[in-house]
Amino acid sequence: MKVKLTGIKQIAITGEYIRLDGLLKFASVVSTGGEAKNLIQNGEIFVGSERCYMRGKKLRPGDIVRYGNDSFIIGRTTSAAHGATRQ
């Protein structure tokens, strides 16, 4: 299945990975971990082209996450001052 990505937002991380539930909170898709858990358990989140049901899924640079019309790509930042940044 091919997914057309338009308006993709980059999330830059300084570490090796960010957990899926943390990404959803950081990207302001949800405001609480409980909301993130519900979206994930209901199969509303895609990592790549597949539904992801793992709240603690480790996302690394190059991974693409999709929820509804929102798409995010994980990138790497060289700034040690910020744990993650939105662009």
C-alpha positions in Angstrom: 0.0 0.0 0.0 1.4 3.4 -1.0 0.8 6.4 1.2 1.1 9.9 -0.2 2.7 12.2 2.3 1.9 15.9 2.1 2.6 18.5 4.8 4.9 16.1 6.7 6.4 17.6 9.9 9.9 16.8 11.0 10.6 15.9 14.6 14.3 16.2 15.4 15.7 14.1 18.3 19.1 14.2 19.9 19.0 10.7 21.3 19.0 7.3 19.6 15.1 7.1 19.7 11.9 8.5 20.9 9.0 6.3 22.1 5.7 6.5 20.1 3.6 7.8 23.0 6.2 10.5 23.7 6.2 11.6 20.1 2.5 12.0 20.1 2.7 14.2 23.2 5.6 16.2 22.0 4.0 16.8 18.6 0.8 18.0 20.3 -1.3 15.2 18.8 -2.5 14.4 22.3 -2.1 16.2 25.7 -1.7 13.2 28.0 -0.2 9.7 27.9 -3.6 8.2 28.4 -4.9 9.8 25.2 -1.8 8.5 23.4 -2.5 5.0 24.8 -6.1 5.1 23.6 -5.2 6.2 20.0 -2.5 3.5 19.8 -4.7 0.7 21.3 -7.5 1.6 18.9 -5.2 1.2 15.9 -5.3 4.8 14.8 -1.5 5.3 14.6 0.6 4.1 11.6 4.4 3.7 11.7 5.4 3.4 8.1 2.5 1.8 6.3 1.4 -0.5 9.2 -0.8 0.1 12.2 1.1 0.2 15.4 -0.3 -1.1 18.6 2.9 -0.7 20.7 2.9 2.3 22.9 6.6 2.0 23.7 7.6 1.5 20.0 11.1 3.0 19.6 11.1 5.5 16.7 14.5 6.3 15.1 15.5 8.8 12.4 13.8 8.0 9.1 10.7 6.5 10.7 7.4 8.0 9.6 4.4 8.2 11.9 0.9 9.0 10.6 -2.3 9.9 12.5 -5.3 11.0 10.4 -4.0 13.8 8.1 -0.9 14.4 10.3 2.4 12.9 9.3 5.7 13.1 11.1 9.2 12.1 10.1 11.8 11.5 12.8 15.1 13.2 12.1 18.3 13.9 14.1 19.4 17.2 15.5 23.0 18.2 16.4 21.9 20.5 19.2 22.5 19.1 22.6 20.4 21.9 24.1 17.1 20.5 23.0 15.8 17.0 23.5 13.5 17.2 20.5 12.4 20.0 18.2 9.5 20.7 15.8 10.0 22.1 12.4 
